[in-house]
Amino acid sequence: MELYYMKHNLNISNRAINLIASALLSIMFVSAFLSYQNDSTTMDELAHIPAGYSYLSQKDFRINPEHPPLIKDFAALPLMLLNLNFPTDVSSWTEDVNGQWNLGWEFLYNSGNNPEQILFWSRLPMVITLVFLGWFLFFWIKKEFGNKIALFVLILFTFSPNFIAHGRLVTTDVGATLGFILATYFWLKFLKNPSKKNVIIAGLVFGFSMLLKFSLILLLPFFGIITLTYVLLNKKNLLKYLILSALVGLIGTIFVILPVYQFHVLDYPAERQLSDTKALLESSPIPVLKDIVVLMADKPVIRSLAQYFLGLMMATQRTIFGNTVYFMNMVSASGWWYYFPVVYFLKVPLSFHIFTLISLLSTLLVIKRPFWVKTIARTKECIQNNFTAFSMMMFILVYWAASVIGNLNIGLRHILPVFPFTYVLVSLGLVYGIERIQSLKLKNAVNWLVIMLLGWYMISSLNTYPYYLSYFNELSGGVDNGYKHVVDSNYDWGQDLKRLAQYIEKNNIEKIKVDYFGGGDLHYYLGDKWEGLDRHEPNQKGWLAISTTHLQGGKGYPVHGFNQSTQYYRWLDNYIPVARAGKSIFIYNIPENSFVLEGR
C-alpha cells in the first residue's frame, strides 16, 4: 500500500534548497541568541550551570546527579576560559547532599563572578545545539523523503516558539530531543544494514544519547518494538538481531557511558559518593535496585556506573512522585493524565493544529478500500514500504504513553522529543494529500491555504519575540493570558527578573515586596529596593511584584487529597496589576488607604 514513503522534490536545485535551509537556521540562531540576553537565570539553570562547571573544573559529580552530564558539560566549556571562582568552601558543596540550588546562588552571585557573563557564555552552546538539531533533522529528512518534505519540516522547526524558548537555556530537553533523533537515525541504518561499521556507530551514538537525559531510557522499548517489527516483516534472523542489538548496547556502555562517568567521578571521594547515594535513594520505591547501586557506589571502576544508575533512579523517582503544580485552576502534586495533551493543545501554534487536521484528513482520503478488506496484508505492505515513517509513529506513541502515565507535570518541554517526528508525519500527510488531488483549481486552493497557514505560523512566532518561554496559541489567549491555564516552565521560569529591575529603576520605586519564582538573585538585581512578601497576609499595601507561578499557585483550588495551603492570593482578584515585568511577573500598586476591596 502506497501511503507515505515517497520522495517529493521541489523544482529547484539542491544548492538553492541548502541556502534556504541555512537562512532558516540563521533566523533561528539570531532569534534565540538575541532573545536570551535580557532573560535572567531560570530555575533549572541555577542548578545546571554550576553543576557543569563543577564537573569540568573539579571532576566531581556530587551536584545534580539526576541528569547525565553531557549537556551541562557543553554549556560549561566556554566558562573554563573565564577564570571563574568556584566555591568549594561553602556548606552546599562540603556538607549538603546535592546542594545544587544553594551552590548555584553561591557560584553565580556570591563568589565574585559576573553572572551576566556566565549566563551569556553558557547559553551560547545551547543555541548551537538547537541549530545543529535543526540541521541534522533537515539532512535526514531531505535524504529520506526529498526536498519538499525537508523544507516544510525545517520551517516548522525553526519557527517553533517552544524549541526557541528552551533551546536558548541551559537545560536538557532540546539535548534529549537531539539524542532521540540521532539514535533513531543510526539504529535504522543498523537495522537495514547490520554491518560492522553500522553496529559500532549505532553503539557509540546510543551511548552518547544516553548521556543527554535519562528519558532516553525510552529508546529501549522503542528500539525493541521497531527491531522486532523489522525482523518479522522482512523474515530476518531474530537471534542475529538480538545478539547485535545487545552488542550495540554493550559498545555504548563500555566505550561511552563508562569512560564519561569515570572522568566525572575522578575526584569525587568514594566515601562521599557512597554516603550521598544512600541519602538520595533513601525513599526509593525499588529497594532491590537501591541496594545494588549502594553496593557499587564506592567500588573502583564500577562506581562510575553506580553514579549513572543513581541518576536514573532519581529521575524515575521524580517521575513517580511528581511535583506540586498549578493546572487549569487546580493545584496538585499527583499529576493529571491529560496534562500533556492539554498543554500540547494550548502551547503548540494553532496553525500547526490545522496542518495536523488537514494531514489526517488527507491520509484518510487516500485509503480507497475499506479498512477491513485485507487489513493484515495491507498493513504489512504499508509498514514495509514506509518503515522510517512507521518507526517515527511508534516513537511518538511510546513517548506519549510514558508521558501520560508519569506524574511529573511541569512543562511542555518534557515532550519536545515528539515534535520533530510529528512535524515529519504531518508534512508527509500534507504533501502526499495535495499531490493526490486531481482538480487543478482545488490543488491551487489547498496550496494557497498551506502557504497562508505557514505565514501565520511564522508570524505568530516572530511576534512572540523575545517572550518565547511564555508563548501560548491564540485559542488559549496568547502570550498575555497563557498563565491562566498553566505556569512553571510553560510560562514563568524566572526569566523576567532583570525586566522587573528595569521597571523599578524607571519608575523610581523605593521599596517593593516581591514573591519571585526562578533562579535569579533578588539582592543582585534589586539591591535594597525589595523585601519579602508574606503570601499568607491578605490586603497588603504598596508595591507588590509576584511571579505568575506563585500567583496562580496561590489562587488554584486543591484537588481532593491535597492538603497544602492554597488560595492565599485570591484577595488579589480584586485588584488590577498596574504593569508586568516581561510577561511573567505581575506588578501591583495598592494604595495605603485602600480599605474596601474594589471588584473588577
C-alpha positions as CSV (number, residue, x, y, z in Angstrom):
1,M,0.0,0.0,0.0
2,E,1.5,3.3,-1.1
3,L,0.9,5.9,1.6
4,Y,3.8,8.0,2.9
5,Y,7.1,6.7,1.7
6,M,7.6,8.8,-1.4
7,K,10.2,11.4,-2.3
8,H,8.8,14.8,-3.2
9,N,11.2,17.2,-4.7
10,L,10.9,20.9,-5.4
11,N,11.9,22.0,-8.9
12,I,14.9,23.9,-7.6
13,S,18.5,22.8,-7.2
14,N,19.9,21.2,-4.1
15,R,22.2,24.2,-3.7
16,A,19.2,26.6,-3.5
17,I,17.4,24.3,-1.0
18,N,20.6,24.2,1.2
19,L,20.8,28.0,1.0
20,I,17.2,28.4,2.1
21,A,17.8,25.9,4.9
22,S,20.9,27.9,6.0
23,A,18.8,31.1,6.0
24,L,16.1,29.5,8.2
25,L,18.6,28.1,10.7
26,S,20.3,31.5,10.8
27,I,17.0,33.2,11.6
28,M,16.5,30.7,14.4
29,F,20.0,31.3,15.7
30,V,19.6,35.0,15.8
31,S,16.1,34.8,17.4
32,A,17.4,32.5,20.1
33,F,20.7,34.4,20.6
34,L,19.2,37.9,20.9
35,S,16.2,36.9,23.0
36,Y,18.2,35.2,25.8
37,Q,20.3,38.2,26.5
38,N,17.7,40.0,28.7
39,D,16.5,36.9,30.4
40,S,17.6,36.3,34.0
41,T,18.5,32.9,35.3
42,T,15.8,30.4,35.0
43,M,15.1,27.9,37.7
44,D,16.9,24.8,36.3
45,E,19.8,26.9,35.1
46,L,20.6,27.7,38.7
47,A,21.4,24.0,39.2
48,H,22.7,23.0,35.7
49,I,25.3,25.8,35.2
50,P,27.3,25.3,38.4
51,A,26.9,21.6,38.0
52,G,28.5,21.6,34.6
53,Y,31.3,23.9,35.8
54,S,32.0,21.6,38.8
55,Y,32.2,18.6,36.6
56,L,34.9,20.1,34.4
57,S,36.8,22.0,37.0
58,Q,36.5,19.6,39.9
59,K,35.9,16.2,38.2
60,D,33.3,15.6,40.9
61,F,29.7,14.6,40.2
62,R,28.1,15.3,43.6
63,I,25.8,18.1,42.2
64,N,22.7,17.4,40.1
65,P,23.2,13.7,39.5
66,E,19.6,13.3,38.4
67,H,20.6,14.5,34.9
68,P,23.5,13.0,32.9
69,P,26.5,15.3,32.4
70,L,27.0,16.0,28.6
71,I,24.6,19.0,28.1
72,K,25.9,20.6,31.3
73,D,29.5,19.9,30.2
74,F,28.9,21.5,26.8
75,A,27.4,24.6,28.5
76,A,30.3,24.9,30.8
77,L,33.0,24.6,28.2
78,P,33.2,28.4,27.5
79,L,33.2,29.1,31.2
80,M,36.5,27.3,31.6
81,L,38.1,30.2,29.7
82,L,36.8,32.9,32.1
83,N,38.9,32.2,35.2
84,L,35.9,31.9,37.5
85,N,35.8,31.3,41.2
86,F,34.2,28.1,42.3
87,P,33.1,28.0,45.9
88,T,34.5,24.7,47.3
89,D,34.4,26.0,50.9
90,V,30.6,26.5,51.3
91,S,28.4,24.0,53.0
92,S,26.3,23.4,49.9
93,W,29.5,21.8,48.5
94,T,31.2,20.4,51.5
95,E,28.2,19.1,53.6
96,D,24.9,19.2,51.8
97,V,23.7,16.2,49.8
98,N,23.2,17.5,46.3
99,G,23.0,21.2,47.5
100,Q,22.5,22.3,43.9
101,W,20.3,25.3,44.5
102,N,22.4,27.0,47.2
103,L,25.6,26.2,45.3
104,G,24.1,27.9,42.3
105,W,23.5,31.1,44.2
106,E,27.0,30.9,45.7
107,F,28.6,30.3,42.3
108,L,26.7,32.9,40.3
109,Y,26.1,35.7,42.8
110,N,28.4,35.3,45.9
111,S,31.8,34.3,44.6
112,G,32.9,37.4,42.8
113,N,31.8,36.1,39.4
114,N,29.9,38.1,36.8
115,P,26.5,36.3,36.5
116,E,25.6,38.1,33.3
117,Q,28.8,36.9,31.7
118,I,28.2,33.3,32.9
119,L,24.7,33.3,31.5
120,F,25.8,34.7,28.2
121,W,28.5,32.2,27.5
122,S,26.8,29.1,29.0
123,R,23.7,29.6,26.9
124,L,25.6,30.0,23.6
125,P,26.4,26.3,23.3
126,M,22.7,25.6,23.9
127,V,21.8,27.7,20.9
128,I,24.5,25.9,18.8
129,T,22.9,22.5,19.9
130,L,19.5,23.8,18.9
131,V,20.7,24.8,15.4
132,F,22.6,21.5,15.0
133,L,19.4,19.6,15.8
134,G,17.6,21.6,13.1
135,W,20.4,20.9,10.6
136,F,20.6,17.1,11.3
137,L,16.8,16.8,11.1
138,F,16.9,18.6,7.7
139,F,19.8,16.4,6.5
140,W,17.9,13.2,7.4
141,I,14.5,14.2,6.0
142,K,16.0,15.5,2.8
143,K,17.9,12.3,2.3
144,E,14.9,10.1,3.2
145,F,11.9,12.0,1.8
146,G,13.2,14.7,-0.5
147,N,13.5,18.5,-0.7
148,K,9.8,19.5,-0.3
149,I,9.2,17.5,3.0
150,A,12.6,18.5,4.4
151,L,12.0,22.2,3.8
152,F,8.5,22.0,5.2
153,V,9.7,20.3,8.4
154,L,12.6,22.7,8.8
155,I,10.2,25.7,8.6
156,L,8.1,24.1,11.3
157,F,11.2,23.5,13.4
158,T,13.0,26.8,13.0
159,F,9.9,28.9,13.8
160,S,8.7,26.7,16.7
161,P,8.3,29.1,19.7
162,N,8.7,26.2,22.0
163,F,12.0,25.0,20.6
164,I,13.4,28.5,20.5
165,A,12.2,29.1,24.1
166,H,14.1,26.1,25.5
167,G,16.9,25.9,23.0
168,R,18.3,29.1,24.5
169,L,18.6,27.9,28.1
170,V,20.9,25.6,29.9
171,T,18.5,22.7,30.2
172,T,18.4,19.2,28.9
173,D,15.2,18.9,26.9
174,V,16.5,20.1,23.5
175,G,19.6,18.0,24.0
176,A,17.3,15.0,24.8
177,T,15.5,15.6,21.5
178,L,18.8,15.6,19.6
179,G,19.7,12.3,21.3
180,F,16.4,10.6,20.2
181,I,16.8,11.9,16.6
182,L,20.5,10.8,16.3
183,A,19.9,7.4,18.0
184,T,16.9,6.6,15.8
185,Y,18.7,7.6,12.6
186,F,21.7,5.3,13.3
187,W,19.5,2.5,14.7
188,L,17.5,2.4,11.5
189,K,20.8,2.3,9.5
190,F,21.9,-0.6,11.6
191,L,18.6,-2.4,11.1
192,K,18.6,-2.1,7.3
193,N,22.3,-2.9,7.0
194,P,23.8,-4.6,10.1
195,S,27.4,-4.2,9.0
196,K,30.3,-4.0,11.5
197,K,30.6,-0.2,10.8
198,N,26.9,0.4,11.4
199,V,26.9,-1.7,14.6
200,I,29.8,0.3,16.0
201,I,28.4,3.7,15.1
202,A,24.9,2.8,16.4
203,G,26.6,1.7,19.7
204,L,28.6,4.9,20.1
205,V,25.6,7.1,19.2
206,F,23.4,5.1,21.6
207,G,25.9,5.6,24.4
208,F,26.2,9.3,23.6
209,S,22.4,9.7,23.6
210,M,22.0,8.0,27.0
211,L,24.3,10.7,28.4
212,L,21.9,13.6,27.4
213,K,18.9,12.9,29.6
214,F,17.6,9.9,31.5
215,S,14.3,9.9,29.5
216,L,16.5,8.4,26.7
217,I,15.9,5.1,28.5
218,L,12.7,5.0,26.4
219,L,14.9,4.1,23.5
220,L,15.0,0.6,24.9
221,P,11.3,-0.3,24.4
222,F,11.1,1.8,21.2
223,F,14.1,0.0,19.6
224,G,12.7,-3.3,20.8
225,I,9.3,-2.6,19.0
226,I,10.8,-1.5,15.7
227,T,13.5,-4.1,15.7
228,L,11.0,-7.0,16.3
229,T,8.7,-5.5,13.6
230,Y,11.5,-5.2,11.1
231,V,12.8,-8.7,11.7
232,L,9.3,-10.3,11.4
233,L,8.2,-8.4,8.4
234,N,11.4,-8.9,6.5
235,K,11.9,-12.5,7.7
236,K,15.3,-11.8,9.1
237,N,17.2,-13.9,11.6
238,L,15.8,-12.8,15.0
239,L,18.7,-14.3,17.1
240,K,21.2,-12.5,15.0
241,Y,19.5,-9.1,15.5
242,L,19.1,-9.8,19.3
243,I,22.8,-10.5,19.6
244,L,23.8,-7.5,17.5
245,S,21.3,-5.3,19.5
246,A,22.9,-6.4,22.7
247,L,26.3,-5.7,21.2
248,V,25.2,-2.1,20.3
249,G,24.2,-1.6,23.9
250,L,27.4,-3.1,25.2
251,I,29.5,-0.8,22.9
252,G,27.6,2.3,24.1
253,T,28.1,1.3,27.8
254,I,31.7,0.3,27.7
255,F,33.1,2.9,25.3
256,V,30.9,5.9,26.1
257,I,28.9,5.8,29.3
258,L,31.6,4.1,31.4
259,P,34.5,6.4,30.5
260,V,32.5,9.6,30.6
261,Y,31.2,8.9,34.0
262,Q,34.6,7.7,35.1
263,F,36.0,11.1,34.2
264,H,33.2,12.8,36.2
265,V,33.9,10.9,39.4
266,L,37.7,11.0,39.3
267,D,38.0,13.4,42.2
268,Y,34.7,12.6,43.8
269,P,35.7,10.8,47.1
270,A,34.4,7.3,47.1
271,E,33.2,7.5,50.7
272,R,31.3,10.8,49.9
273,Q,29.7,9.1,46.8
274,L,28.6,6.2,49.0
275,S,27.0,8.5,51.6
276,D,25.4,10.7,49.0
277,T,24.0,7.7,47.2
278,K,22.5,6.3,50.4
279,A,20.8,9.6,51.3
280,L,19.5,10.3,47.8
281,L,17.9,6.8,47.4
282,E,16.5,6.7,50.9
283,S,12.9,6.9,49.7
284,S,13.5,4.7,46.6
285,P,10.4,2.7,45.7
286,I,12.6,-0.1,44.3
287,P,14.7,-1.3,47.3
288,V,16.4,-4.1,45.4
289,L,17.9,-1.8,42.9
290,K,18.7,0.7,45.6
291,D,20.8,-1.9,47.5
292,I,22.7,-2.8,44.3
293,V,23.5,0.8,43.5
294,V,24.6,1.5,47.1
295,L,26.8,-1.6,47.0
296,M,28.5,-0.4,43.8
297,A,28.9,3.3,44.9
298,D,32.4,3.1,46.4
299,K,33.9,0.3,44.3
300,P,36.7,1.2,41.8
301,V,35.6,1.4,38.1
302,I,32.0,0.3,38.7
303,R,31.3,3.3,40.9
304,S,31.1,5.3,37.7
305,L,28.2,3.0,36.6
306,A,26.7,3.3,40.1
307,Q,26.6,7.1,39.6
308,Y,24.8,6.6,36.3
309,F,22.2,4.3,37.8
310,L,21.8,6.7,40.8
311,G,20.8,9.4,38.4
312,L,18.4,7.1,36.5
313,M,16.7,6.0,39.7
314,M,16.4,9.6,40.9
315,A,14.8,10.6,37.6
316,T,12.4,7.7,37.9
317,Q,11.5,8.6,41.5
318,R,10.7,12.1,40.5
319,T,8.5,10.9,37.6
320,I,6.6,8.6,40.1
321,F,6.3,11.1,42.9
322,G,5.6,14.3,40.8
323,N,5.7,18.0,41.7
324,T,3.2,20.4,43.2
325,V,1.9,22.4,40.3
326,Y,-0.9,24.6,39.1
327,F,-3.0,23.5,36.2
328,M,-6.4,24.8,34.9
329,N,-7.3,26.4,38.2
330,M,-6.3,23.3,40.2
331,V,-3.3,22.6,42.4
332,S,-2.0,19.0,42.9
333,A,1.2,17.0,43.5
334,S,0.0,13.8,41.9
335,G,-0.4,15.0,38.3
336,W,-3.2,14.6,35.7
337,W,-3.2,12.0,32.9
338,Y,-4.5,14.7,30.5
339,Y,-1.9,17.3,31.5
340,F,0.4,16.9,28.5
341,P,-2.4,16.6,25.8
342,V,-4.0,19.8,27.1
343,V,-0.7,21.7,27.3
344,Y,0.2,20.5,23.9
345,F,-3.0,21.8,22.5
346,L,-2.5,25.2,24.3
347,K,1.1,25.8,23.5
348,V,1.6,24.5,20.0
349,P,0.8,27.1,17.3
350,L,-2.9,26.9,16.2
351,S,-1.8,26.8,12.6
352,F,0.1,23.6,13.2
353,H,-3.0,22.0,14.7
354,I,-4.8,22.9,11.5
355,F,-2.0,21.4,9.5
356,T,-2.4,18.2,11.6
357,L,-6.1,18.0,10.9
358,I,-5.6,18.5,7.1
359,S,-2.9,15.9,7.1
360,L,-5.0,13.3,8.9
361,L,-7.9,14.0,6.5
362,S,-5.6,13.7,3.5
363,T,-4.3,10.4,4.8
364,L,-7.8,9.0,5.3
365,L,-9.0,10.1,1.9
366,V,-6.2,8.2,0.1
367,I,-7.2,4.9,1.6
368,K,-9.6,3.8,-1.2
369,R,-10.7,0.4,0.1
370,P,-12.5,-0.2,3.4
371,F,-10.0,-0.8,6.2
372,W,-11.5,-4.3,6.8
373,V,-10.5,-5.5,3.4
374,K,-7.3,-7.5,3.5
375,T,-6.3,-5.5,6.6
376,I,-3.3,-7.6,7.8
377,A,-1.7,-7.8,4.3
378,R,-2.2,-4.2,3.6
379,T,-0.8,-3.2,7.0
380,K,2.3,-5.3,6.4
381,E,2.8,-3.8,3.0
382,C,2.3,-0.3,4.3
383,I,4.9,-0.7,7.1
384,Q,7.4,-2.4,4.9
385,N,7.2,0.4,2.3
386,N,7.2,3.2,4.9
387,F,9.4,1.8,7.7
388,T,11.0,5.1,8.6
389,A,7.6,6.8,8.9
390,F,6.3,3.8,10.9
391,S,9.3,4.0,13.3
392,M,8.6,7.7,13.9
393,M,5.0,6.9,14.6
394,M,6.0,4.2,17.1
395,F,8.3,6.6,18.9
396,I,5.5,9.1,19.2
397,L,3.2,6.5,20.7
398,V,5.8,5.2,23.1
399,Y,6.8,8.6,24.3
400,W,3.3,9.9,24.7
401,A,2.3,6.8,26.6
402,A,5.2,7.3,29.0
403,S,4.4,11.0,29.4
404,V,0.7,10.4,30.1
405,I,1.5,7.7,32.7
406,G,4.0,9.8,34.6
407,N,3.2,12.3,37.4
408,L,5.9,14.9,36.6
409,N,3.7,17.6,35.1
410,I,6.0,20.6,35.0
411,G,6.1,21.6,31.4
412,L,5.6,21.0,27.7
413,R,9.4,20.9,27.4
414,H,9.3,17.3,28.6
415,I,7.5,16.2,25.4
416,L,9.7,18.2,23.0
417,P,11.2,14.9,21.7
418,V,7.9,14.0,19.9
419,F,7.8,17.3,18.0
420,P,10.3,16.6,15.2
421,F,8.7,13.3,14.2
422,T,5.3,14.8,14.4
423,Y,6.4,17.6,12.0
424,V,7.6,14.9,9.6
425,L,4.4,12.8,9.7
426,V,2.2,15.9,9.3
427,S,4.3,17.2,6.4
428,L,4.2,13.8,4.7
429,G,0.4,13.7,5.0
430,L,0.0,17.2,3.7
431,V,2.3,16.9,0.7
432,Y,1.1,13.5,-0.3
433,G,-2.6,14.5,0.1
434,I,-2.1,17.6,-2.0
435,E,-0.3,15.7,-4.7
436,R,-3.2,13.2,-5.0
437,I,-5.8,16.0,-5.7
438,Q,-6.9,15.7,-9.3
439,S,-8.6,19.0,-9.7
440,L,-6.1,21.8,-10.6
441,K,-8.3,24.5,-9.1
442,L,-8.7,22.6,-5.8
443,K,-5.0,21.8,-5.7
444,N,-4.1,25.5,-6.1
445,A,-6.6,26.5,-3.5
446,V,-5.2,24.0,-1.0
447,N,-1.6,25.2,-1.8
448,W,-2.6,28.8,-1.1
449,L,-4.2,27.6,2.2
450,V,-1.0,25.9,3.2
451,I,1.1,29.0,2.3
452,M,-1.2,31.2,4.4
453,L,-1.0,28.8,7.3
454,L,2.8,28.7,7.1
455,G,2.8,32.5,7.0
456,W,0.6,32.6,10.1
457,Y,2.8,30.1,11.8
458,M,6.0,32.1,11.1
459,I,4.4,35.5,12.0
460,S,3.0,34.2,15.3
461,S,6.5,33.0,16.2
462,L,8.2,36.3,15.3
463,N,5.6,38.3,17.1
464,T,6.4,36.3,20.3
465,Y,10.0,37.7,20.4
466,P,11.5,37.9,23.0
467,Y,9.0,36.2,25.2
468,Y,9.2,32.7,23.7
469,L,9.0,30.9,27.1
470,S,5.6,32.4,27.7
471,Y,4.2,31.5,24.3
472,F,0.6,30.2,24.1
473,N,-1.5,29.9,20.9
474,E,-4.5,32.1,20.0
475,L,-7.2,29.8,21.3
476,S,-5.6,29.8,24.8
477,G,-5.4,33.6,25.0
478,G,-1.9,34.1,23.6
479,V,1.3,35.1,25.3
480,D,-0.6,37.6,27.6
481,N,-3.1,35.1,29.0
482,G,-1.5,31.7,28.9
483,Y,-0.7,31.9,32.7
484,K,-4.4,31.4,33.4
485,H,-4.1,27.7,32.3
486,V,-0.7,26.5,33.4
487,V,2.6,28.1,34.6
488,D,6.1,26.9,35.7
489,S,8.4,26.3,32.7
490,N,5.4,26.7,30.4
491,Y,5.2,30.4,31.2
492,D,7.2,31.6,34.1
493,W,10.6,30.2,35.0
494,G,12.1,33.3,36.5
495,Q,13.2,34.8,33.2
496,D,11.8,38.3,33.8
497,L,13.7,39.4,37.0
498,K,16.0,41.7,35.0
499,R,12.9,43.3,33.5
500,L,11.5,43.9,37.0
501,A,14.7,45.6,38.0
502,Q,14.4,47.8,34.9
503,Y,10.8,48.7,35.8
504,I,11.7,49.6,39.4
505,E,14.5,51.8,38.2
506,K,12.4,53.5,35.5
507,N,9.6,54.3,37.9
508,N,11.8,55.3,40.9
509,I,10.2,52.7,43.2
510,E,12.0,52.9,46.6
511,K,10.6,49.6,48.0
512,I,8.7,46.7,46.6
513,K,7.5,43.4,48.1
514,V,8.5,40.5,46.0
515,D,7.4,36.9,45.7
516,Y,9.7,35.6,42.9
517,F,10.0,32.2,41.3
518,G,13.2,31.5,39.4
519,G,17.0,31.2,39.5
520,G,17.8,35.0,39.7
521,D,19.1,36.6,42.9
522,L,16.9,39.4,44.2
523,H,19.8,41.1,46.0
524,Y,21.9,41.1,42.8
525,Y,19.2,42.6,40.6
526,L,17.1,44.7,43.0
527,G,19.7,45.7,45.7
528,D,17.9,47.1,48.8
529,K,14.8,48.1,46.9
530,W,12.9,44.9,47.8
531,E,11.6,43.0,50.8
532,G,9.9,39.6,51.1
533,L,6.2,39.3,50.5
534,D,4.2,37.3,53.1
535,R,1.9,35.1,50.9
536,H,-0.5,34.4,53.8
537,E,-1.1,38.0,54.8
538,P,-4.0,39.4,52.8
539,N,-4.7,43.0,51.8
540,Q,-1.1,44.2,51.7
541,K,-0.4,47.7,50.6
542,G,2.2,49.4,48.4
543,W,4.1,48.0,45.6
544,L,4.0,44.2,45.1
545,A,5.7,42.0,42.5
546,I,4.6,38.4,42.2
547,S,5.7,35.7,39.7
548,T,2.7,34.1,38.0
549,T,3.8,30.6,39.1
550,H,3.4,31.7,42.7
551,L,0.3,33.9,41.9
552,Q,-1.6,31.1,40.2
553,G,-0.5,28.5,42.7
554,G,-2.0,30.8,45.4
555,K,-5.3,31.0,43.5
556,G,-5.9,27.5,42.4
557,Y,-8.2,25.1,44.2
558,P,-6.6,22.0,45.8
559,V,-7.6,18.7,44.3
560,H,-9.1,16.0,46.6
561,G,-6.4,14.8,49.0
562,F,-4.0,17.7,48.5
563,N,-3.6,19.3,51.9
564,Q,-1.2,22.1,51.4
565,S,-2.4,25.7,51.8
566,T,-3.8,27.3,48.6
567,Q,-5.9,30.3,47.5
568,Y,-3.9,32.7,49.6
569,Y,-3.7,35.1,46.7
570,R,-7.4,35.1,46.0
571,W,-7.7,38.6,47.5
572,L,-5.7,40.0,44.6
573,D,-8.6,39.2,42.3
574,N,-10.0,42.5,43.4
575,Y,-7.1,44.5,42.1
576,I,-5.7,45.0,38.6
577,P,-2.0,44.9,38.0
578,V,-0.5,48.2,37.0
579,A,2.2,46.6,34.9
580,R,4.1,43.4,34.1
581,A,7.8,42.8,34.1
582,G,8.1,41.0,30.8
583,K,5.1,38.6,30.8
584,S,5.6,36.6,33.9
585,I,5.8,39.0,36.9
586,F,2.7,40.9,37.9
587,I,3.2,44.3,39.5
588,Y,0.6,45.8,41.8
589,N,0.4,49.2,43.5
590,I,-2.2,49.1,46.2
591,P,-2.9,52.4,47.9
592,E,-2.4,52.7,51.7
593,N,-5.9,54.0,52.2
594,S,-7.5,51.1,50.2
595,F,-9.7,49.5,52.9
596,V,-12.6,48.4,50.8
597,L,-11.8,45.9,48.2
598,E,-13.0,47.0,44.8
599,G,-14.3,44.5,42.4
600,R,-13.1,44.3,38.9
